[in-house]
């Protein structure tokens, strides 16, 4: 099977994007892992599929696969690349694009400066819905790792996140504590783990160890979850600039029950074809 694809990235968080409307394509987990291999495949953090919607009021269906072959609910950086892809390919001509995700609906807006704003929906904070094992909702939870307590906030942005505060994000134990918390039993569906350093009430630095992908250059849902966690702790204002290794995202959240708005770039790297 010959597959046409586009390689894109959002602040270094990279994607293989495939039009599954004009191409009849189905993937299994082994094929996704093969394509994700950076030495023997295309190489990416996530595979994005553009599919026809199942509901008439939606423009597209948006599916996301991690590099390990697992399908996930949401990806903020991927959503921005998805919006630019369908517009650049003239699959839609509008600047506002309604898409279905495994989580629900998402509205993507391409601005005049070509930055993409994504309505990420309201965060889920109830432990059972994240999912996270806890007796009641709280801004901070104590989680034991190798006999040591770790403080974190638990948030779902359509996918589960644990957010830790650190004094120096450059020295944070992302490569060791990240995978330990990703697979912690208190996160039954695993989780993305964010390490956040607060520089001011309107500016933070962030590194994220992503579920099924490892540390990435940027994580859109992780940036949203970090700002939500900081707001719940009373440490951040409504609008926050998040500095990630790959670049900056602007996150805005008015408070509980309100959607998180994320704005940032999406870049096309190259077009290609590959046989499966």
ZADODREN-283843 format. One record per residue (C-alpha): residue number from 1; x, y, z; residue in three letters. Coordinates in Angstrom, 1 decimal, padded with zeros to 4 digits. Each point is the difference from the previous one (the first is absolute). Layout:
+-----+--------+--------+--------+--------+
| num |     px |     py |     pz | residu |
+-----+--------+--------+--------+--------+
| NUM |      X |      Y |      Z |    ALA |
...
+-----+--------+--------+--------+--------+
END
This chain:
+-----+--------+--------+--------+--------+
| num |     px |     py |     pz | residu |
+-----+--------+--------+--------+--------+
|   1 |  000.0 |  000.0 |  000.0 |    UNK |
|   2 |  001.4 |  003.4 | -001.0 |    UNK |
|   3 | -000.8 |  002.7 |  002.5 |    UNK |
|   4 |  000.3 |  003.7 | -000.6 |    UNK |
|   5 |  000.8 |  002.1 |  003.1 |    UNK |
|   6 |  001.2 |  003.4 |  001.3 |    UNK |
|   7 |  002.6 |  000.4 |  002.7 |    UNK |
|   8 | -000.9 |  002.9 |  002.3 |    UNK |
|   9 |  000.9 |  001.3 |  003.4 |    UNK |
|  10 | -001.4 |  002.3 |  002.7 |    UNK |
|  11 |  003.0 |  001.5 |  001.9 |    UNK |
|  12 |  002.1 | -003.1 | -000.7 |    UNK |
|  13 | -002.8 | -002.5 |  001.0 |    UNK |
|  14 |  000.0 | -001.8 | -003.3 |    UNK |
|  15 | -002.7 | -001.8 | -001.9 |    UNK |
|  16 | -000.7 | -002.1 | -003.1 |    UNK |
|  17 | -003.3 |  001.3 | -001.3 |    UNK |
|  18 | -002.1 | -002.1 | -002.4 |    UNK |
|  19 | -003.0 |  000.8 | -002.1 |    UNK |
|  20 | -002.2 | -003.1 |  000.6 |    UNK |
|  21 | -002.9 |  001.6 | -002.0 |    UNK |
|  22 |  001.6 | -000.2 | -003.5 |    UNK |
|  23 |  002.0 | -003.2 |  001.0 |    UNK |
|  24 | -001.6 | -003.1 |  001.4 |    UNK |
|  25 |  002.3 | -000.8 |  002.9 |    UNK |
|  26 | -000.1 | -002.2 |  003.1 |    UNK |
|  27 |  002.9 | -000.3 |  002.4 |    UNK |
|  28 |  000.9 | -002.6 |  002.7 |    UNK |
|  29 |  002.2 |  000.7 |  003.0 |    UNK |
|  30 |  003.0 | -001.8 | -001.6 |    UNK |
|  31 | -000.2 |  002.2 | -003.1 |    UNK |
|  32 | -000.2 |  003.2 |  002.1 |    UNK |
|  33 |  003.1 | -001.1 |  001.9 |    UNK |
|  34 |  001.8 | -000.7 | -003.2 |    UNK |
|  35 | -000.8 |  003.4 | -001.5 |    UNK |
|  36 |  001.0 |  001.7 |  003.3 |    UNK |
|  37 |  003.5 | -001.5 |  000.0 |    UNK |
|  38 |  002.4 |  002.9 | -000.5 |    UNK |
|  39 |  002.6 | -002.2 | -001.5 |    UNK |
|  40 | -002.0 | -002.4 | -002.2 |    UNK |
|  41 | -003.3 |  001.9 | -000.5 |    UNK |
|  42 | -001.2 |  003.6 | -000.4 |    UNK |
|  43 |  000.4 |  000.8 |  003.7 |    UNK |
|  44 | -002.5 |  001.9 |  002.1 |    UNK |
|  45 | -001.5 |  000.6 |  003.4 |    UNK |
|  46 | -003.5 | -000.6 | -001.2 |    UNK |
|  47 | -001.9 | -001.1 | -003.2 |    UNK |
|  48 | -003.0 |  002.2 | -000.9 |    UNK |
|  49 | -002.8 | -001.3 | -002.2 |    UNK |
|  50 | -002.5 |  002.3 | -001.8 |    UNK |
|  51 | -003.2 | -002.0 | -000.4 |    UNK |
|  52 | -003.6 |  000.9 | -001.1 |    UNK |
|  53 | -002.3 |  001.1 |  002.9 |    UNK |
|  54 | -002.6 | -002.3 |  001.4 |    UNK |
|  55 | -002.3 |  002.9 |  000.7 |    UNK |
|  56 | -001.2 |  002.6 | -002.6 |    UNK |
|  57 |  000.7 |  003.0 |  002.1 |    UNK |
|  58 |  003.7 | -000.9 |  000.2 |    UNK |
|  59 |  002.6 |  000.6 | -002.7 |    UNK |
|  60 |  002.4 | -002.9 |  000.8 |    UNK |
|  61 |  000.8 | -002.8 |  002.3 |    UNK |
|  62 |  003.5 |  000.3 |  001.7 |    UNK |
|  63 |  001.8 | -003.1 |  001.2 |    UNK |
|  64 |  003.3 | -000.2 |  001.7 |    UNK |
|  65 |  002.5 | -002.8 |  000.5 |    UNK |
|  66 |  003.1 |  000.1 |  002.2 |    UNK |
|  67 |  003.3 | -001.3 | -001.2 |    UNK |
|  68 | -000.6 | -003.2 |  002.0 |    UNK |
|  69 | -003.1 | -000.7 | -002.1 |    UNK |
|  70 | -002.6 |  000.9 |  002.7 |    UNK |
|  71 | -002.9 |  002.2 | -001.0 |    UNK |
|  72 | -000.5 |  003.1 |  002.3 |    UNK |
|  73 | -002.8 |  002.5 |  000.6 |    UNK |
|  74 |  001.5 |  003.4 | -000.7 |    UNK |
|  75 |  003.2 |  001.8 | -001.1 |    UNK |
|  76 |  000.1 |  003.8 |  000.1 |    UNK |
|  77 |  003.1 |  000.4 | -002.3 |    UNK |
|  78 | -001.5 | -002.6 | -002.3 |    UNK |
|  79 | -003.3 |  002.0 | -000.2 |    UNK |
|  80 |  001.9 |  003.1 | -001.2 |    UNK |
|  81 |  001.8 | -002.1 | -002.7 |    UNK |
|  82 | -003.3 | -001.7 | -000.9 |    UNK |
|  83 | -001.6 |  003.5 | -000.6 |    UNK |
|  84 |  002.8 |  001.2 | -002.2 |    UNK |
|  85 |  000.1 | -003.3 | -001.9 |    UNK |
|  86 | -003.7 | -000.1 | -001.0 |    UNK |
|  87 |  000.1 |  003.7 | -001.0 |    UNK |
|  88 |  003.3 | -000.3 | -001.9 |    UNK |
|  89 | -001.3 | -003.1 | -001.8 |    UNK |
|  90 | -003.2 |  001.9 | -000.8 |    UNK |
|  91 | -002.1 | -002.6 |  001.7 |    UNK |
|  92 | -001.8 |  002.9 |  001.6 |    UNK |
|  93 |  000.2 |  003.8 | -000.8 |    UNK |
|  94 | -001.3 |  001.4 |  003.3 |    UNK |
|  95 |  002.2 |  001.4 |  002.7 |    UNK |
|  96 | -002.2 | -001.7 |  002.7 |    UNK |
|  97 |  000.0 | -003.7 | -000.1 |    UNK |
|  98 | -002.2 | -002.4 |  002.1 |    UNK |
|  99 |  001.5 | -003.4 |  000.7 |    UNK |
| 100 | -001.0 | -003.2 |  001.8 |    UNK |
| 101 |  002.6 | -001.5 |  002.3 |    UNK |
| 102 | -000.1 | -003.1 |  002.3 |    UNK |
| 103 | -000.7 |  002.5 |  002.8 |    UNK |
| 104 | -002.8 |  001.9 | -001.7 |    UNK |
| 105 | -000.1 |  003.2 | -002.1 |    UNK |
| 106 |  002.8 |  002.5 | -000.6 |    UNK |
| 107 | -000.1 |  003.4 | -001.8 |    UNK |
| 108 |  003.2 |  001.0 | -001.9 |    UNK |
| 109 |  000.5 |  003.6 | -001.2 |    UNK |
| 110 |  002.7 |  001.1 | -002.4 |    UNK |
| 111 |  000.8 |  003.6 |  000.7 |    UNK |
| 112 |  001.2 |  002.6 | -002.5 |    UNK |
| 113 |  003.6 | -000.4 |  001.2 |    UNK |
| 114 | -000.3 | -003.8 | -000.7 |    UNK |
| 115 |  000.2 | -000.8 |  003.7 |    UNK |
| 116 | -002.7 | -002.5 |  001.0 |    UNK |
| 117 | -002.3 |  000.4 |  002.9 |    UNK |
| 118 | -001.5 | -003.2 |  001.5 |    UNK |
| 119 | -003.0 | -000.2 |  002.3 |    UNK |
| 120 |  001.2 | -002.9 |  002.1 |    UNK |
| 121 | -003.2 | -000.2 |  002.0 |    UNK |
| 122 | -000.4 |  000.2 |  003.8 |    UNK |
| 123 |  002.5 | -002.0 |  002.1 |    UNK |
| 124 | -001.2 | -003.0 |  001.9 |    UNK |
| 125 |  000.9 |  000.1 |  003.7 |    UNK |
| 126 | -002.1 | -002.7 |  001.6 |    UNK |
| 127 |  002.5 | -002.9 |  000.7 |    UNK |
| 128 | -002.2 | -002.8 | -001.3 |    UNK |
| 129 | -000.4 |  001.8 | -003.4 |    UNK |
| 130 |  003.7 |  000.8 | -000.5 |    UNK |
| 131 |  000.5 | -002.9 |  000.9 |    UNK |
| 132 |  002.0 |  000.3 |  003.2 |    UNK |
| 133 | -000.4 | -002.0 |  003.2 |    UNK |
| 134 | -000.9 |  002.3 |  002.9 |    UNK |
| 135 | -002.8 |  000.2 |  002.6 |    UNK |
| 136 | -001.0 |  003.6 | -000.9 |    UNK |
| 137 |  000.9 |  002.9 | -002.3 |    UNK |
| 138 |  003.0 |  002.1 |  001.1 |    UNK |
| 139 |  002.4 |  002.5 | -001.5 |    UNK |
| 140 |  003.0 | -002.0 |  001.2 |    UNK |
| 141 |  000.4 | -003.8 |  000.6 |    UNK |
| 142 |  002.8 | -001.9 |  001.7 |    UNK |
| 143 |  001.2 | -003.0 | -002.1 |    UNK |
| 144 |  002.6 | -002.5 |  001.2 |    UNK |
| 145 |  002.8 | -000.9 | -002.3 |    UNK |
| 146 |  002.6 | -002.5 |  001.1 |    UNK |
| 147 | -001.0 |  000.7 |  003.6 |    UNK |
| 148 |  000.3 |  003.8 | -000.4 |    UNK |
| 149 | -002.9 |  002.5 | -000.1 |    UNK |
| 150 | -000.5 |  002.1 | -003.1 |    UNK |
| 151 | -002.4 |  002.9 | -000.2 |    UNK |
| 152 | -001.9 |  000.4 | -003.2 |    UNK |
| 153 | -003.2 |  001.4 | -001.5 |    UNK |
| 154 | -002.2 | -002.4 | -002.1 |    UNK |
| 155 | -001.9 |  001.5 | -003.0 |    UNK |
| 156 | -001.6 | -001.4 | -003.1 |    UNK |
| 157 |  000.0 |  001.9 | -003.2 |    UNK |
| 158 | -001.7 | -002.9 | -001.8 |    UNK |
| 159 |  003.1 | -001.9 |  001.0 |    UNK |
| 160 |  001.4 | -000.5 |  003.6 |    UNK |
| 161 |  002.8 |  002.2 |  001.3 |    UNK |
| 162 |  002.0 |  000.3 |  003.2 |    UNK |
| 163 |  001.7 |  003.3 |  000.6 |    UNK |
| 164 |  002.9 |  000.6 |  002.4 |    UNK |
| 165 |  001.5 |  003.3 |  001.1 |    UNK |
| 166 |  003.8 |  000.1 | -000.2 |    UNK |
| 167 |  002.6 |  002.7 |  000.9 |    UNK |
| 168 |  002.1 | -000.5 | -003.1 |    UNK |
| 169 | -001.6 | -001.8 | -003.0 |    UNK |
| 170 |  003.4 | -000.5 | -001.6 |    UNK |
| 171 |  001.0 | -002.2 |  003.0 |    UNK |
| 172 | -003.3 | -001.7 |  000.4 |    UNK |
| 173 |  000.1 | -003.9 |  000.0 |    UNK |
| 174 | -002.1 | -000.3 | -003.1 |    UNK |
| 175 |  001.7 | -003.1 | -001.3 |    UNK |
| 176 | -000.5 | -002.0 |  003.3 |    UNK |
| 177 | -003.0 |  001.5 |  001.8 |    UNK |
| 178 | -001.9 |  000.5 | -003.3 |    UNK |
| 179 | -000.3 | -003.7 | -000.9 |    UNK |
| 180 | -000.5 | -001.0 |  003.6 |    UNK |
| 181 | -003.0 |  002.3 |  000.3 |    UNK |
| 182 | -001.3 | -000.7 | -003.5 |    UNK |
| 183 | -000.6 | -003.6 |  000.9 |    UNK |
| 184 | -000.9 |  000.6 |  003.7 |    UNK |
| 185 | -003.0 | -002.1 |  001.2 |    UNK |
| 186 | -001.8 |  003.1 |  001.1 |    UNK |
| 187 | -000.3 |  000.9 | -003.8 |    UNK |
| 188 | -001.9 | -003.1 | -001.2 |    UNK |
| 189 |  000.3 |  001.1 | -003.7 |    UNK |
| 190 |  003.5 |  001.3 |  000.5 |    UNK |
| 191 |  000.7 |  003.8 | -000.3 |    UNK |
| 192 |  002.1 |  002.8 | -001.5 |    UNK |
| 193 |  002.3 |  001.4 |  002.7 |    UNK |
| 194 |  000.8 |  003.8 |  000.0 |    UNK |
| 195 |  002.9 |  001.7 |  001.9 |    UNK |
| 196 | -000.8 |  003.7 |  000.4 |    UNK |
| 197 |  002.2 |  002.8 |  001.2 |    UNK |
| 198 | -001.9 |  003.2 |  000.7 |    UNK |
| 199 |  001.9 |  003.2 | -001.0 |    UNK |
| 200 | -002.9 |  002.4 |  000.7 |    UNK |
| 201 | -003.7 |  000.1 |  000.1 |    UNK |
| 202 | -000.2 |  000.2 | -003.7 |    UNK |
| 203 |  003.0 | -002.1 | -001.1 |    UNK |
| 204 |  001.2 | -003.6 |  000.6 |    UNK |
| 205 |  002.5 | -002.5 | -001.3 |    UNK |
| 206 | -001.1 | -003.6 | -000.7 |    UNK |
| 207 |  001.3 | -003.4 | -001.0 |    UNK |
| 208 | -002.4 | -002.9 | -000.6 |    UNK |
| 209 |  000.5 | -003.7 |  000.0 |    UNK |
| 210 | -002.8 | -001.2 | -002.3 |    UNK |
| 211 | -001.9 | -003.2 |  000.4 |    UNK |
| 212 |  001.2 | -002.5 | -002.7 |    UNK |
| 213 |  002.5 |  002.4 | -001.5 |    UNK |
| 214 |  002.5 |  001.1 |  002.7 |    UNK |
| 215 |  001.2 |  003.6 |  000.4 |    UNK |
| 216 | -001.0 |  002.2 | -003.0 |    UNK |
| 217 |  001.0 |  003.4 | -001.1 |    UNK |
| 218 | -003.5 |  001.3 |  000.8 |    UNK |
| 219 | -003.3 | -001.3 |  001.3 |    UNK |
| 220 | -003.1 |  002.2 | -000.6 |    UNK |
| 221 | -002.3 | -001.9 |  002.4 |    UNK |
| 222 |  002.9 |  000.0 |  002.5 |    UNK |
| 223 |  000.3 |  003.8 | -000.3 |    UNK |
| 224 | -003.7 |  000.3 |  000.6 |    UNK |
| 225 |  000.1 | -002.4 |  003.0 |    UNK |
| 226 |  002.9 |  001.9 |  001.5 |    UNK |
| 227 | -001.7 |  003.3 | -000.1 |    UNK |
| 228 | -003.2 | -001.5 |  001.5 |    UNK |
| 229 |  002.1 | -001.6 |  002.8 |    UNK |
| 230 |  001.7 |  003.4 |  000.7 |    UNK |
| 231 | -003.3 |  001.8 |  000.0 |    UNK |
| 232 | -001.5 | -002.5 |  002.4 |    UNK |
| 233 |  002.9 |  000.6 |  002.3 |    UNK |
| 234 | -000.5 |  003.8 | -000.2 |    UNK |
| 235 |  003.4 |  000.5 | -001.6 |    UNK |
| 236 | -000.9 |  001.2 | -003.5 |    UNK |
| 237 | -002.1 |  002.6 | -001.8 |    UNK |
| 238 | -002.7 | -000.7 | -002.7 |    UNK |
| 239 |  002.4 |  000.4 | -002.9 |    UNK |
| 240 |  003.4 | -001.7 |  000.1 |    UNK |
| 241 |  002.9 | -000.4 | -002.4 |    UNK |
| 242 |  001.4 | -003.5 |  000.2 |    UNK |
| 243 |  003.6 | -000.5 | -001.0 |    UNK |
| 244 |  000.6 | -003.6 | -001.3 |    UNK |
| 245 |  003.3 | -001.4 | -001.4 |    UNK |
| 246 | -001.4 |  000.4 | -003.5 |    UNK |
| 247 | -001.5 |  003.5 |  000.4 |    UNK |
| 248 | -002.8 |  002.0 |  001.6 |    UNK |
| 249 | -003.8 | -000.5 |  000.4 |    UNK |
| 250 | -002.5 |  002.5 |  001.3 |    UNK |
| 251 | -002.5 | -001.6 |  002.3 |    UNK |
| 252 | -003.1 |  001.7 |  001.4 |    UNK |
| 253 | -002.4 | -001.4 |  002.6 |    UNK |
| 254 | -002.7 |  002.0 |  001.8 |    UNK |
| 255 | -000.6 | -002.6 |  002.7 |    UNK |
| 256 | -002.1 | -003.2 |  000.8 |    UNK |
| 257 | -002.6 | -000.8 | -002.6 |    UNK |
| 258 |  001.6 |  002.2 | -002.6 |    UNK |
| 259 |  001.9 | -001.3 | -003.1 |    UNK |
| 260 |  003.8 |  000.2 | -000.3 |    UNK |
| 261 |  001.1 |  002.0 | -003.0 |    UNK |
| 262 |  003.3 | -000.8 | -001.6 |    UNK |
| 263 |  001.8 |  002.0 | -002.7 |    UNK |
| 264 |  003.2 | -000.9 | -001.8 |    UNK |
| 265 |  001.6 | -000.8 | -003.4 |    UNK |
| 266 | -000.1 | -003.0 | -002.3 |    UNK |
| 267 |  002.6 | -000.7 | -002.6 |    UNK |
| 268 |  000.2 | -002.3 | -003.1 |    UNK |
| 269 |  003.4 | -001.7 | -000.4 |    UNK |
| 270 | -000.3 | -002.2 | -003.1 |    UNK |
| 271 | -002.4 | -002.1 | -002.1 |    UNK |
| 272 |  000.7 | -003.7 | -000.7 |    UNK |
| 273 | -001.2 | -003.4 | -001.0 |    UNK |
| 274 |  000.8 | -003.3 |  001.6 |    UNK |
| 275 | -000.9 | -003.7 | -000.6 |    UNK |
| 276 | -001.5 | -002.0 |  002.8 |    UNK |
+-----+--------+--------+--------+--------+
END
